[in-house]
Amino acid sequence: MTRNIGSIDRALRIGGGVVLLALGAFGPLGWWGAIGLLPIATALIGWCPAYPLLGINTCASKSG
């Protein structure tokens, strides 16, 4: 597993996940807000399983 999530992507995933969790806990989403754990988990791991299938890599590559 090579990292494929960059720093901006990681921040957006954590922010979006926290918003979904908050909407689930205090808002209209109810238990569906638990889906916010998915973007948080992928951000912490640094790897998104959908990105290789789609050919996406937001991680900054070092040219050598």
N, C-alpha and C positions, 0 to 999 in steps of 0.2 A: 504494500500500500504506500504509494508515494503521495505526498501532500498535494492537493489540488485546489485548496481554498486560500486565497490571499487575505491580507489583513483587513481591507475594506469589506470584503465579502464576509469575513468572520464577524466583524463588528455589526454588520447589518443582520446577520443571522441571530446573533445573541440578542440584539435589540428587538427584532421581530418575535423571537421566541418568548422573551420576557413579556411583551405586549400580549401575545396570545395567552400565556399563562395568567396574566392579570385579568384579561377579559373572561377567562374561564372561572377564575376565583371570585371576581367581584362583579362581573357583567353578564351579558346575555348568552355567552357561549356554553356555560355549564361545563360538563365533562369534556366537551369537544376542545376546550382550551388546552387540554393535556397534550394535544398535537404540537404545542409549542416546545415540547421536550426534544422533538426531532431536530429542528434547526440548531438548538443549543448543543445537542450531542455532536452533530456534525461539525460545528464550529470548534468545539473543544478537541475533537479528534484531529481536525484539519483535513478531513477527507470526506467527500460527498460521493456516494455510490452511483448517483445518476450522471455525474460529470464525465466519467470515462465513456459512458454509453453515448453521450451527446457530443463528445470531443471538446469539452470545455475545460479550461484550466486557468483559474484566476490568480494562481500563485505566481509571484514574480520569479521569472527564470533568470539565472545567472549566465550571462554569455561569457565564454571563456576563451 
